[in-house]
């Protein structure tokens, strides 16, 4: 369990005489030595944060000033729990960290804490959205944490390396907590674009390059430029102001089509807008449905937008930066056998002038796909009438199928973690990158497909039932009211086989001879016999154990009937008649003239005997 420990690590004195520049170096060296000693005591099973309290004591003697340094260390120590690579999976993905925890490892209560130089931070769902963190359960039940490179508490080194320290806290059924510290470090794989927008599941984020030229033409198409009246000169980003623009409720004659609301940066924070600056970028992030956001439609697609301009001073020059952001909030739909996700080719809140060099791409689970991979998986991207349509075949590679049984009806759900990125250039900035992360999930009723592979001449029923995801398995089969398990079926002459496919799905093959006692048959004329196999497949889902019964009736007609035949011969002693039974299991009688061949006729001199399926009289 996590232990918070605050101790007085050391109190040392460092004397300084004339060389003041060496003081900071000597303090840093002593501080490092103390931390290393304490770490060895705890065998590295801790993380440290430290604050330095410096007390100056003026000593007039010998013109020496002594500085007493008290190093206060805060340790986060924990009982060393074994961390297996099978429990956690970390990745550096497109502009964000990714950390996944296996579903089998999760307790009944679990959470993430974030740690930085100022201490430990527990985030509510609202704070997580404003700070750039997304925590979800994926389609496999694994816990996934995604964190923006520009999220709160991320340590950025030289603008190209990002470091995040996360504690995963897991509480099992015995209510014992186990804490696991993980450090995620990711490089910046390719340079930032002048403007980058991320539409995550729970937040919208925009980051723009600092110190861009002043620009007053921002916001919605046709909106007026914000007022630039400043009562006093302000310095720095923290003293800056944000002008939000929203569509007016009613447009009276002579009034602008928008209303403006100007907030100080601190006031914007209270409204749920996280605004910060790195060495090179200005960032705005907010949850969906924030107080100053609005919705609009473009080509029938619903979007949510925040139109805002940042006013801040830099070297006594007042600068304006457009920090508007817009994201689609529409859901995917079923289009025949495909999952359909649509986007406007251009988002009006972000583009007011002509654009060029437009391009788009997609990826799955944070990994971009090449054109070849898109084609191999059967994905489709098309543009028509200003709408980008992404079509994913239901059950295609990259997604996950799951079985469900609702009121006896079998159904399947298909989920895929898709992201869409498109970019454009316009007259105001060189390049805008726009990314949308969206888990697509669809649920449809589905009747399993029965394929009848029976070849009548082989005298064997052969049927395949499927196709099922890995979570669906055969429990038993019922023939003529007799339920048998998979193993028992083999002993009874019912051959059941498992048919796997390369994508992880599978089907079941059942083979039963026409001559099997559980197969019914009847003569239908023309030397044809109709064979009927009535069987019920019982399948169960995993892990819920939902039961699904699928009855099947298969009929096959085969011209295999041999009818009874009479054959007569003359002998020296009389007439010999041969009766060939054939293969019909039916009742028959033989008459000589008007006399029925029975034992009474035999006693009158007719001899009768049976040889195989032939009766000789």
Residue pairs with C-beta under 8 A, 6 or more apart in sequence:
1 78
1 79
1 176
1 177
1 178
1 179
2 76
2 77
2 78
2 167
2 169
2 177
2 179
3 75
3 76
3 77
3 78
4 74
4 75
4 76
4 120
5 74
5 75
5 76
5 77
6 72
6 73
6 74
6 75
7 72
7 73
7 75
8 70
8 72
9 34
9 38
9 50
9 71
9 72
9 73
10 34
10 70
10 71
11 68
11 69
11 70
11 71
12 30
12 34
12 68
12 69
12 71
13 66
13 67
13 68
13 69
14 23
14 26
14 27
14 30
14 66
14 67
14 69
15 64
15 66
15 67
16 22
16 23
16 64
16 65
16 66
16 67
17 63
17 64
23 67
27 52
27 67
27 69
30 69
31 50
31 52
31 69
31 71
34 71
34 73
35 48
35 50
35 73
38 48
38 73
38 75
39 46
39 48
42 75
42 77
45 77
45 78
45 80
46 75
46 76
46 77
46 78
47 75
47 76
47 115
47 165
47 181
48 73
48 74
48 75
48 76
49 73
49 74
49 117
49 118
49 119
50 71
50 72
50 73
50 74
51 72
51 74
52 69
52 70
52 71
52 72
53 69
53 70
53 72
54 67
54 68
54 69
55 67
55 68
55 70
56 65
56 67
57 65
57 66
57 67
57 68
58 65
59 65
59 66
74 119
76 115
76 120
76 167
76 181
78 179
78 181
79 178
79 179
81 178
81 179
81 180
83 180
83 182
86 102
87 101
87 102
87 105
87 180
88 99
88 100
88 101
88 102
88 168
88 180
88 182
89 99
89 100
89 102
90 97
90 98
90 99
90 100
90 182
90 184
91 97
91 98
91 366
92 98
92 184
92 186
92 187
92 189
93 146
93 366
93 367
94 363
94 366
94 368
94 419
94 421
94 435
95 148
95 149
95 196
95 198
95 435
96 146
96 147
96 148
96 149
96 198
96 366
97 145
97 146
97 147
97 149
97 162
97 164
97 184
97 186
98 144
98 145
98 146
98 366
99 144
99 145
99 146
99 147
99 166
99 168
99 182
99 184
100 138
100 142
100 143
100 144
100 145
101 110
101 142
101 143
101 144
101 145
101 168
102 142
103 137
103 140
103 141
103 142
103 143
105 170
106 141
106 143
106 170
107 170
107 171
107 172
107 173
108 171
108 172
108 173
109 170
109 171
110 143
110 168
110 169
110 170
110 171
111 122
111 169
112 123
112 133
112 135
112 145
112 166
112 167
112 168
112 169
113 120
113 121
113 122
113 166
113 167
113 169
114 120
114 121
114 123
114 133
114 152
114 153
114 164
114 165
114 166
114 167
115 121
115 153
115 165
115 166
115 167
115 181
116 153
116 155
116 165
117 155
120 167
121 152
121 153
123 131
123 133
125 202
126 272
126 287
128 134
128 135
128 202
129 202
129 203
129 285
129 286
129 287
129 288
130 203
130 272
130 273
130 274
130 285
130 286
130 287
131 151
131 152
131 153
131 274
131 285
132 147
132 148
132 150
132 151
132 152
132 200
132 203
132 205
132 274
132 285
133 145
133 146
133 147
133 148
133 151
133 152
134 144
134 145
134 146
134 147
134 200
134 201
134 202
134 203
135 143
135 144
135 145
135 146
136 143
136 144
136 146
136 201
136 439
137 143
137 144
138 144
138 415
138 417
138 439
139 399
139 400
139 402
139 415
139 416
139 417
139 439
139 441
140 400
145 166
146 200
146 366
146 437
147 154
147 164
147 166
147 184
148 154
148 198
148 200
148 205
148 285
149 156
149 162
149 186
149 188
150 205
150 207
150 276
150 278
150 281
150 283
150 285
151 164
152 274
152 276
153 164
154 162
154 163
154 164
155 162
155 163
155 164
156 162
156 163
156 278
156 279
157 163
159 188
159 278
159 279
159 280
160 187
160 188
161 185
161 186
161 187
161 188
162 185
162 186
162 187
162 188
163 183
163 184
163 185
164 183
164 184
164 185
165 181
165 182
165 183
165 184
166 181
166 182
166 183
166 184
167 179
167 180
167 181
167 182
168 179
168 180
168 182
169 177
169 178
169 179
169 180
170 177
170 178
170 179
170 180
171 177
171 178
172 178
192 207
192 209
192 280
192 281
193 423
193 430
193 431
193 432
193 433
194 208
194 209
194 212
194 429
194 430
194 431
194 432
195 206
195 207
195 208
195 209
195 429
195 431
195 432
195 433
196 206
196 207
196 208
196 432
196 433
196 434
196 435
197 204
197 205
197 206
197 325
197 326
197 327
197 350
197 432
197 433
197 434
197 435
198 204
198 205
198 206
198 435
198 437
199 327
199 328
199 434
199 435
199 436
199 437
199 438
200 437
201 437
201 438
201 439
202 287
202 288
203 285
203 286
203 287
203 288
204 285
204 286
204 287
204 288
204 304
204 306
204 325
204 326
204 327
205 283
205 284
205 285
205 325
206 283
206 284
206 285
206 323
206 324
206 325
207 281
207 282
207 283
207 284
208 281
208 282
208 321
208 322
208 323
209 280
209 281
210 277
210 280
210 281
210 282
210 314
210 321
211 314
211 319
212 319
212 321
212 429
214 318
214 319
214 320
215 320
215 321
215 322
215 428
216 225
216 226
216 228
216 320
217 225
217 352
217 353
217 428
218 225
218 226
218 307
218 309
218 320
218 322
218 324
218 352
219 245
219 258
219 307
219 309
219 322
219 324
219 349
219 352
220 245
220 247
220 258
220 305
220 307
220 348
220 349
221 348
221 349
221 352
222 257
223 245
223 256
223 257
223 258
223 307
224 256
224 257
224 258
226 243
226 245
226 260
226 262
226 309
226 311
227 243
227 260
227 262
228 311
228 318
228 320
230 311
230 318
233 313
233 316
234 240
234 241
234 312
234 313
234 318
235 313
235 316
236 312
236 313
237 265
237 275
237 276
237 277
237 282
237 310
237 312
238 265
238 266
239 264
239 265
239 312
239 313
240 264
240 265
240 310
240 311
240 312
240 313
241 262
241 263
241 264
241 265
241 310
241 311
241 312
242 262
242 263
242 264
242 265
242 268
242 273
242 275
242 284
242 308
242 309
242 310
242 311
242 323
243 260
243 261
243 262
243 308
243 309
243 311
244 260
244 261
244 262
244 263
244 292
244 306
244 307
244 308
245 258
245 259
245 260
245 307
245 308
245 309
246 258
246 259
246 260
246 261
246 292
246 294
246 307
247 257
247 258
247 259
247 294
247 296
248 255
248 256
248 257
248 258
248 259
249 259
251 257
261 292
263 271
265 275
268 275
269 275
271 290
271 291
271 292
272 286
272 287
272 290
272 291
273 284
273 285
273 286
273 290
273 292
273 306
273 308
274 283
274 284
274 285
274 286
275 282
275 283
275 284
275 285
275 310
275 323
276 282
276 283
277 283
282 310
282 312
282 321
282 323
284 306
284 308
284 310
284 323
284 325
286 293
286 306
286 325
288 304
288 327
288 329
289 304
290 306
292 306
292 308
293 304
293 305
293 306
294 304
294 305
294 306
294 307
295 302
295 303
295 304
295 305
295 329
296 302
296 303
296 305
296 348
296 349
297 303
298 344
298 347
298 348
298 386
299 344
299 385
299 386
299 387
300 387
301 328
301 330
301 342
301 343
301 344
301 387
302 328
302 329
302 330
303 326
303 327
303 328
303 329
303 344
303 347
303 349
304 326
304 327
304 329
305 324
305 325
305 326
305 327
305 347
305 349
306 324
306 325
306 326
307 324
307 349
308 322
308 323
308 324
308 325
309 320
309 321
309 322
309 323
309 324
310 320
310 321
310 322
310 323
311 318
311 319
311 320
312 318
312 319
312 321
313 319
322 428
324 349
324 350
325 350
326 347
326 348
326 349
326 350
327 436
328 343
328 344
328 436
330 342
332 339
332 340
332 341
332 438
332 440
332 441
332 442
333 339
333 340
333 442
334 340
334 394
334 442
334 444
335 391
337 393
337 394
338 380
338 391
338 392
338 393
338 394
339 391
339 392
339 393
339 394
339 414
339 416
339 440
339 442
340 389
340 390
340 391
341 389
341 390
341 392
341 418
341 420
341 438
341 440
342 387
342 388
342 389
342 390
343 387
343 388
343 390
343 420
343 422
343 436
344 386
344 387
344 388
345 358
345 383
345 386
345 387
345 388
345 422
346 355
346 358
346 386
346 424
347 434
350 432
350 434
351 424
351 426
353 426
353 427
353 428
354 426
354 427
355 424
355 425
355 426
356 424
356 425
356 426
357 423
357 424
357 425
357 431
358 422
358 423
358 424
359 422
359 423
359 424
360 381
360 388
360 420
360 421
360 422
360 423
361 368
361 369
361 420
361 421
361 422
362 368
362 369
362 374
362 379
362 381
362 390
362 418
362 419
362 420
362 421
363 369
363 418
363 419
363 421
364 398
364 399
364 416
364 417
364 418
364 419
365 398
365 417
366 417
366 419
368 421
369 377
369 379
374 381
376 397
377 393
377 396
377 397
377 398
378 392
378 393
378 396
379 390
379 391
379 392
379 393
379 396
380 389
380 390
380 391
381 388
381 389
381 390
381 391
382 388
382 389
382 391
383 389
388 420
388 422
390 418
390 420
392 398
392 399
392 416
392 418
392 440
394 414
394 442
394 444
395 401
395 412
395 414
395 503
395 505
396 416
397 503
398 416
399 414
399 415
399 416
399 440
400 414
400 415
400 416
400 469
401 412
401 413
401 414
401 469
401 505
402 412
402 413
402 414
402 415
402 469
402 471
403 410
403 411
403 412
403 468
403 469
403 471
403 472
403 541
403 546
404 410
404 411
404 412
404 413
404 443
404 541
404 546
405 411
405 541
405 546
405 547
405 548
408 548
408 549
409 445
410 445
410 446
410 447
410 448
410 548
410 550
411 443
411 444
411 445
411 446
412 443
412 444
412 446
412 469
413 441
413 442
413 443
413 444
414 440
414 441
414 442
415 439
415 440
415 441
415 442
416 439
416 440
417 437
417 439
417 440
418 437
418 438
418 439
418 440
419 435
419 436
419 437
419 438
420 435
420 436
420 438
421 433
421 434
421 435
421 436
422 434
423 431
423 432
423 433
423 434
424 431
424 432
425 431
425 432
426 432
448 465
448 466
448 467
448 468
448 550
449 465
449 466
449 467
450 463
450 464
450 465
450 552
451 463
451 464
451 465
451 466
452 462
452 463
452 554
453 462
453 463
453 464
453 509
454 460
454 461
454 462
454 463
454 554
454 556
455 462
456 556
456 557
456 558
457 558
459 513
459 514
459 515
459 558
459 560
460 511
460 512
460 513
460 514
461 510
461 511
461 512
461 513
461 514
461 519
461 531
461 533
461 554
461 556
462 509
462 510
462 511
463 509
463 510
463 533
463 552
463 554
464 499
464 507
464 508
464 509
464 510
465 507
465 508
465 510
465 537
465 550
465 552
466 499
466 505
466 506
466 507
466 508
467 501
467 505
467 506
467 507
468 505
468 506
468 507
468 539
469 504
469 505
470 504
470 505
470 506
471 541
471 542
471 543
472 539
472 540
472 541
472 542
472 548
473 539
473 540
473 542
474 486
474 496
474 498
474 508
474 537
474 538
474 539
475 485
475 538
475 539
475 540
475 547
476 483
476 484
476 485
476 486
476 489
476 538
477 483
477 484
477 486
477 489
477 494
477 496
477 510
477 535
477 536
477 537
477 538
478 484
478 535
478 536
478 538
479 494
479 512
479 518
479 533
479 534
479 535
479 536
480 518
480 520
480 534
482 518
483 538
484 492
484 494
486 496
489 495
489 496
490 496
492 518
493 512
493 513
493 516
494 510
494 511
494 512
494 516
494 518
495 510
495 511
495 512
496 508
496 509
496 510
497 508
497 509
497 510
497 511
498 506
498 508
498 509
499 506
499 507
499 508
499 509
500 506
501 507
508 537
510 535
510 537
512 518
512 519
512 533
512 535
513 519
514 521
514 531
514 556
514 558
518 533
519 531
519 532
519 533
520 531
520 532
520 534
521 529
521 530
521 531
521 532
522 529
522 530
523 529
523 561
523 584
523 586
524 530
524 557
526 559
527 559
527 560
527 561
527 562
527 563
528 557
528 558
528 559
528 561
529 557
529 558
529 559
529 560
529 561
530 555
530 556
530 557
531 555
531 556
531 557
531 558
532 553
532 554
532 555
533 552
533 553
533 554
533 555
534 551
534 552
534 553
535 551
535 552
535 554
536 549
536 550
536 551
536 552
537 549
537 550
537 551
537 552
538 547
538 548
538 549
538 550
539 547
539 548
539 550
540 546
540 547
540 548
541 548
560 583
561 582
561 583
561 584
562 580
562 582
562 583
562 584
563 582
563 584
564 579
564 580
564 581
564 582
564 584
564 588
565 579
565 580
565 582
566 577
566 578
566 579
566 580
566 590
567 577
567 578
567 579
567 580
568 575
568 576
568 577
568 578
569 575
569 576
569 577
569 578
570 576
576 616
576 617
577 590
577 592
577 616
577 617
578 614
578 615
578 616
579 590
579 614
579 615
579 616
579 617
580 613
580 614
581 588
581 613
581 614
581 615
582 613
583 613
589 596
589 597
590 596
590 597
590 615
590 617
591 597
592 601
592 606
592 617
595 601
597 606
597 608
597 617
602 608
606 617
607 617
608 615
608 616
608 617
609 615
609 616
610 616
